[in-house]
Amino acid sequence: MAAALVLAQLRARMALPDYAHAPTLGLLYITDHYVANARDILDYLGAELPEVTDWSGTVGVGIASSNVEYFDEPALAVMLCELPSDQYRVFSGVAPLAVGEGMGFEPHTALVHADASTPDVSELIAEMAARTATGYLFGGLASSRAGAVQFAVGGNGNIKGQGAAGGVFRGGLSGVAFGEGIALVSRVTQGCQPVAAQRVVTAAEGNLITELDGQPALDVLLRDAGISLDEPQVAMPALRATLVGLTAAGADAVGRTGNFGADVVVRHIIGLDPGRRGVAIADRVSAGMRMAFCRRDVQAARSDLVRICAEVREELEPEELPLPIAAAPGAAEAAFATPGGLPVAGAIYVSCAGRGGPHFGGPSAELQIVRRALGDVPLVGFFAGGEIARHHLYGYTGVLTVFRQA
């Protein structure tokens, strides 16, 4: 019934002048309530929409559809894309993304879905980024309490490697690579706020930071976070709420506005070493890296999402509006509230499963912020177990990607 309702809505939209009439690519996201029905849903949509020869997507504990989020309930969302067939390729474990001379397609960017249980998933993401001309990926890790599945069908089974594979996969990476002709704008929004100044890692072993700015790392943590181990009942909740924003050597962890920059990856503190006065985090660390202790902050998350939405809108807006629009009060805002207002064909939003409405003050509040900035544009996405942007695997972030109109 859910798939039939989605299909009816899609066909109604396809009859309107500002929407795709001959789509070939479908993006499908489901909540984990439908994992057991994943193959049936894909088969049904594929049979009812035979013109859509390519499918990609995954599962989340929550999904996004335009200005609404669905958490902890059965839901599915589909966006159909009318793209030139020579400007995208669906890839998966059975049909890897081929690059090089003679392949007839050069990937510039890619939407990536991944399984967190895949060994060395961070390295695989970095390797996939290296296969694209820009090095820019966007997407996330599937999140599910009922098994992580991915959807990947290329050319309705007619491309090399797809063969008889049914299109529902577990493990590894899958997604859609886009060519140079698919113009998009993508931004990362951080959900954490630094609580102290940026530090330089001056000594580390594996995932244990032993020195920050030449001082014992544990002492710096306690000082920066305002924690005293003399009061363990107070200290433990404060320590659990404290995270680490980490960047590579030479990159800035904290931007000019005092917020984290796009190069920051946020990691948990997983232990303390009183003997060596060290702090263990959930990532490998080396001397020269920069970091800042941070906490998840609702206001910081809201303001940073507003900021990236404004950046996306600024990049999409024409430098000069026609005089009649510029002169009419509210006319420009009204124009942006239609599919043809901003030059936006659609959008994909991947947010952390730990964010969502409650973290932003109410149900669907996060997506309402995006809608106010972009207007009522087609949007799908999911709430992930980790977010992918460029060659990084993030946490507690949102990745907003907007496709320009041709």
C-alpha positions in Angstrom: 0.0 0.0 0.0 2.8 2.4 0.8 4.5 1.8 -2.5 1.2 2.2 -4.3 0.6 5.6 -2.6 4.1 6.8 -3.5 3.6 5.6 -7.1 0.3 7.6 -7.3 2.0 10.7 -6.0 4.9 10.3 -8.5 2.6 9.9 -11.5 0.6 13.0 -10.4 3.8 15.0 -10.3 5.1 13.7 -13.6 1.9 15.2 -15.2 2.9 18.7 -14.1 4.9 21.0 -16.4 7.8 21.7 -13.9 8.6 18.0 -13.2 10.4 15.2 -15.0 8.3 13.5 -17.7 10.8 10.8 -18.8 12.9 9.9 -15.7 15.5 7.2 -15.9 17.0 7.2 -12.4 15.1 6.5 -9.1 16.4 7.2 -5.6 14.7 5.0 -3.1 14.9 5.4 0.7 13.1 3.2 3.3 12.9 3.1 7.1 14.1 -0.1 8.7 10.5 -1.3 9.2 10.5 -2.2 5.5 13.9 -4.1 5.3 12.1 -7.5 5.0 10.1 -6.1 2.1 13.0 -4.3 0.4 13.1 -6.7 -2.6 9.4 -6.6 -3.1 9.3 -2.8 -3.0 12.0 -2.5 -5.6 10.5 -5.1 -7.8 7.1 -3.4 -7.6 8.4 0.0 -8.4 10.6 -1.3 -11.2 7.6 -3.1 -12.8 5.3 -0.1 -12.5 7.9 2.3 -13.8 9.7 0.4 -16.6 11.1 3.6 -18.0 13.2 4.0 -14.8 16.0 1.7 -15.6 18.4 2.7 -12.8 17.8 2.7 -9.0 19.9 3.6 -6.0 19.2 4.0 -2.3 19.4 2.6 1.2 17.7 2.2 4.6 17.7 4.5 7.6 16.1 4.6 11.0 14.5 7.7 9.6 14.0 9.1 6.1 13.3 12.6 4.7 10.8 13.5 2.0 10.6 17.2 1.1 9.8 19.1 4.3 8.9 16.0 6.5 10.9 13.5 8.4 9.7 10.0 9.3 11.4 8.4 12.4 10.6 5.0 13.9 7.7 4.3 11.6 7.1 2.5 8.3 7.9 4.9 5.5 9.5 5.1 2.1 10.4 7.9 -0.2 11.2 8.0 -3.9 12.6 10.8 -6.1 12.7 10.3 -9.9 15.5 12.0 -11.8 15.5 12.9 -15.5 19.2 12.9 -16.3 21.1 12.4 -19.6 22.0 8.7 -19.7 25.7 9.4 -20.5 26.0 11.6 -17.3 25.6 9.1 -14.6 26.4 5.5 -13.7 25.0 3.3 -10.9 27.6 1.2 -9.2 27.6 -1.6 -6.6 29.6 -4.6 -5.4 28.6 -6.6 -8.5 29.0 -3.7 -10.9 31.9 -1.5 -9.6 32.6 2.0 -10.9 35.0 1.6 -13.8 37.3 4.5 -14.6 40.0 5.1 -17.1 40.5 5.6 -20.8 38.1 3.8 -23.0 35.3 3.6 -20.4 33.3 6.4 -22.0 32.4 8.0 -18.7 34.4 10.1 -16.3 32.9 10.4 -12.8 33.1 13.9 -11.3 31.1 13.4 -8.1 29.2 10.5 -6.5 26.3 9.8 -4.2 27.5 6.9 -2.0 25.6 4.5 0.3 27.8 2.3 2.5 27.4 -0.4 5.2 29.1 0.5 8.5 30.0 -3.2 9.1 32.2 -3.3 5.9 35.9 -3.7 6.9 38.0 -0.5 6.3 34.9 1.4 5.2 36.7 4.8 5.7 39.5 3.7 3.4 37.0 2.5 0.8 35.3 5.9 0.9 38.6 7.6 0.4 39.5 5.2 -2.5 36.1 5.9 -4.1 36.7 9.7 -3.8 40.0 9.2 -5.6 38.2 7.7 -8.5 36.3 10.9 -9.2 37.7 14.0 -10.9 36.7 16.4 -8.1 37.3 14.0 -5.2 33.8 14.9 -3.9 31.4 12.3 -2.5 28.2 12.8 -0.6 25.9 10.3 1.1 26.1 8.2 4.3 26.1 4.9 6.1 22.9 2.9 6.2 21.3 2.8 9.7 19.0 0.0 10.6 17.9 -2.2 13.5 16.8 -4.9 11.1 19.8 -5.3 8.8 21.4 -2.7 6.5 20.3 -3.0 2.8 21.2 -1.0 -0.3 19.5 -0.6 -3.6 21.5 -0.6 -6.8 20.2 -1.4 -10.3 22.1 -0.3 -13.3 20.5 -0.3 -16.8 17.7 -2.6 -15.7 20.3 -5.4 -15.4 21.8 -4.7 -18.8 25.1 -3.2 -17.8 28.2 -5.3 -17.4 28.4 -7.0 -14.0 24.7 -6.5 -13.0 23.7 -9.7 -14.6 20.8 -11.4 -12.7 21.5 -9.5 -9.4 18.2 -8.4 -7.9 19.3 -5.0 -6.9 19.1 -5.4 -3.1 22.6 -5.7 -1.5 24.2 -6.0 1.9 27.7 -4.8 2.7 30.1 -2.7 0.8 29.4 0.5 -1.2 26.9 1.4 -3.8 25.5 4.6 -5.3 25.5 6.8 -8.4 28.4 8.6 -10.0 27.7 11.8 -11.9 29.5 13.2 -14.9 30.6 16.8 -15.5 27.3 17.7 -17.0 25.4 17.2 -13.7 25.9 20.5 -11.8 25.4 20.3 -8.0 26.2 22.3 -4.9 26.9 20.4 -1.6 27.7 21.6 1.9 28.4 20.0 5.3 26.8 21.3 8.5 28.3 20.5 11.8 26.2 19.7 14.9 28.8 20.4 17.6 30.3 23.6 19.1 33.9 23.9 20.3 34.2 24.5 24.0 37.8 25.7 24.0 40.6 26.8 21.7 42.1 24.7 18.9 45.0 22.5 20.0 47.8 20.7 18.2 48.5 17.1 18.9 52.2 16.9 19.8 52.3 13.2 20.8 50.1 10.3 20.1 50.1 6.5 19.9 47.4 4.8 17.8 44.2 6.2 19.1 45.7 7.6 22.3 46.5 11.3 22.5 49.2 11.8 25.1 50.2 15.5 24.5 48.3 18.6 23.3 50.4 21.7 22.7 53.2 20.0 24.7 51.0 19.4 27.8 49.5 16.1 29.1 46.3 15.6 27.0 44.2 14.5 30.0 45.1 17.7 31.9 44.1 19.8 28.8 40.8 18.0 28.5 39.9 18.5 32.1 40.8 22.2 32.0 39.1 22.9 28.6 35.9 21.1 29.6 35.8 22.4 33.1 35.8 18.9 34.7 37.2 17.8 38.0 37.8 14.1 38.7 37.4 14.8 42.4 33.7 14.8 41.8 33.2 11.6 39.7 29.3 11.8 39.8 29.5 15.2 38.1 32.5 14.4 36.0 31.2 11.3 34.2 28.1 12.8 32.5 30.3 15.8 31.4 32.9 13.5 30.0 30.3 11.5 28.1 29.0 14.7 26.6 32.4 15.8 25.5 33.6 14.9 22.0 36.7 15.6 19.9 36.7 17.6 16.6 39.7 16.3 14.7 41.4 17.6 11.5 44.5 16.6 9.5 47.8 18.4 10.0 47.8 22.0 8.6 43.9 22.2 8.5 42.0 24.4 10.8 39.6 22.7 13.2 37.9 26.0 14.1 36.8 28.5 11.5 36.7 32.3 11.7 33.1 32.2 13.1 34.1 30.0 16.0 32.3 27.0 14.5 33.9 23.8 13.1 35.0 23.9 9.5 34.1 21.3 6.9 37.3 19.4 7.4 36.5 18.5 11.0 35.5 14.9 11.8 33.9 14.5 15.3 34.8 11.4 17.3 33.9 10.0 20.7 36.2 9.9 23.7 36.4 6.2 24.4 38.7 6.2 27.4 41.2 7.9 29.7 44.7 6.8 30.6 45.6 8.3 34.0 49.0 6.7 34.0 50.2 8.4 30.8 47.7 11.3 31.2 46.3 10.4 27.8 42.9 10.6 26.1 41.7 7.8 23.8 39.4 8.6 20.9 37.5 6.6 18.3 40.0 7.2 15.5 43.7 7.0 14.8 45.7 10.1 15.7 49.2 11.3 14.7 51.4 14.2 15.8 50.7 17.4 13.9 46.9 16.9 13.7 44.7 19.7 15.1 41.7 19.2 17.4 39.3 20.9 19.7 37.1 19.5 22.4 33.5 20.1 21.7 29.9 19.3 22.8 26.7 18.7 20.8 24.8 21.9 20.9 21.2 22.5 19.6 21.7 26.2 18.9 25.0 25.6 17.1 23.4 22.9 15.0 20.5 25.2 14.0 22.7 28.2 13.2 25.1 26.2 11.2 22.4 24.6 9.1 21.0 28.0 8.4 24.5 29.1 7.4 25.0 26.4 4.8 21.5 26.8 3.4 22.3 30.5 2.9 25.5 29.6 1.2 23.7 27.2 -1.1 21.1 29.7 -1.9 23.6 32.5 -2.6 25.5 30.2 -5.0 22.3 29.4 -6.8 20.7 32.8 -7.0 21.3 34.9 -10.1 23.6 37.9 -9.5 20.8 40.2 -10.7 17.1 39.7 -10.5 14.8 41.1 -13.3 13.5 44.6 -12.3 9.8 43.6 -12.0 10.8 40.8 -9.5 13.3 43.0 -7.6 10.7 45.8 -7.3 7.8 43.8 -6.1 7.7 43.2 -2.3 7.8 39.5 -1.6 7.9 38.6 -5.2 11.4 37.2 -5.1 10.6 35.1 -2.1 7.5 33.8 -3.8 9.5 32.9 -6.9 11.9 30.8 -4.8 9.0 28.9 -3.3 8.2 27.2 -6.6 10.2 24.4 -8.3 11.2 26.8 -11.0 12.1 29.7 -8.6 15.6 28.7 -7.7 17.4 26.8 -10.5 17.0 23.6 -8.4 16.0 20.3 -9.9 16.0 18.5 -6.6 18.0 17.9 -3.4 19.3 15.1 -1.2 19.8 15.6 2.5 21.7 13.0 4.7 21.6 13.8 8.4 23.0 12.0 11.4 20.5 9.6 13.1 21.3 11.4 16.3 20.0 14.7 15.0 16.4 14.9 13.6 13.5 16.8 15.0 14.1 16.6 18.7 17.6 18.0 18.3 16.2 21.0 16.4 13.3 21.7 18.7 10.4 19.8 17.2 9.3 17.2 14.6 10.7 18.0 11.1 12.2 21.2 12.3 15.5 20.4 10.6 13.9 20.0 7.2 11.8 23.1 7.7 15.0 25.1 7.9 16.1 23.6 4.6 12.7 24.3 3.0 12.7 27.9 4.1 16.0 28.4 2.4 15.3 26.5 -0.9 11.6 26.6 -1.3 9.3 23.6 -2.0 11.8 21.6 -4.1 11.8 17.8 -4.4 14.0 16.4 -1.7 14.7 12.9 -0.4 17.3 11.6 2.1 17.8 9.5 5.2 19.2 9.6 8.7 22.5 7.8 8.7 24.9 6.0 10.9 27.7 8.3 9.6 27.7 11.0 6.9 29.9 11.0 3.8 31.2 14.3 2.3 34.3 14.6 0.1 36.6 11.8 1.2 35.6 12.0 4.9 33.3 10.0 7.1 31.6 12.3 9.5 29.4 12.0 12.6 26.7 14.4 14.0 26.6 16.3 10.7 24.2 17.0 7.9 25.1 16.9 4.2 22.9 18.9 1.9 23.3 18.5 -1.9 21.3 20.5 -4.4 21.1 19.6 -8.1 21.0 22.6 -10.4 18.5 22.8 -13.2 19.9 22.1 -16.6 
